[in-house]
Amino acid sequence: MAALLINPTQISATRDHACVLDQTGVQCWSDDMSDMATQPNVLFGFSNVESVVVNGGYYGCVLADGDLTCWRRQTLENAPEVSSPENLRRNDGVSLCVDDGPETVCWSTRYNAYEEWREPRS
């Protein structure tokens, strides 16, 4: 049975999963539901979600309560240390980025290897 969405405001999708932000929090769907966090806000305890983005390999991140939280499947994952994150986005299909003060911070989890880089914000 499909989840009922209440006032959805954002969607992020890849070929294997998708997440939607609505007034109840974050709802996710996958081609492998047995191993997917269908309600990551409930599982990981974040609230006041501002944005959600997903990437390949069942990886997702949210900006919530002024913090950045990421997960893969049903486990919390590495995320860059940031002080005032905003504008969370998928960058090039392989990496995610967030603006943090004067920097843009990007990271990738390609092939399950975490890589991070920082550049001056343009």
Secondary structure, 3 states (H helix, E strand, C coil): CCCCCCCCCEEEECCCEEEEEECCEEEEEECCHHHCCCCHHHHHCCCCEEEEEEECCCEEEEEECCEEEEEECCEECCCCCCCCEEEEEECCCCEEEEEECCEEEEEECHHHCCEEEEEECC
